[in-house]
Amino acid sequence: MAPASEHAAAYQRFGPALVRKAERILRNREDAVDVVHALFAELIARGAAPVDLPYLYRAVTNRALNVVRDARGRARLLERQQATLAPAPRASGALVVGLDLLARLCDRLDADHRDVLVARYVDELTQDEIAALYGVSRKTVGKRLARVDAAAAALVAEGA
């Protein structure tokens, strides 16, 4: 029997037990199936000699633990990256416009006002720069920013 067909037979025989083992570690059936499939795909691609059940259990356990470890590492990296990329809160009159307020405002504003909001508070452009960017007058930008500030004040008042 060729190694690929032997691995296929091992998958048929031990696959369900290996998936259950990985699922106990990962708490997610789809991820467990992915771990087992990846193991057998690698064994077949390598042309590895047929392996026994204890080896497969160890390999699945190690791969599942790596998935858990990688997920924790990714979460930490994303947390650090979001903290670095988040714009610093900016003062808007008497209000401080932070990331949470920006997100809530984006849900309430039309496209023109959202563009001005993002350009001013995220990209930190001046009113003159925003006017040049969108091809409108500085006075229009000022009026839109005033409406944005009013919407922000209304949101803050609702939350209080």
ABEGO torsion letter per residue (X at the ends): XBAAAAAAAAAAAAAAAAAAAAAAAAGBAAAAAAAAAAAAAAAAAAGBBBBBAAAAAAAAAAAAAAAAAAAAAAAAAAAAAAAAABBBBBBBEABBBBAAAAAAAAAABBAAAAAAAAAAAAAGBBAAAAAAAAGBBAAAAAAAAAAAAAAAAAAAAAAX
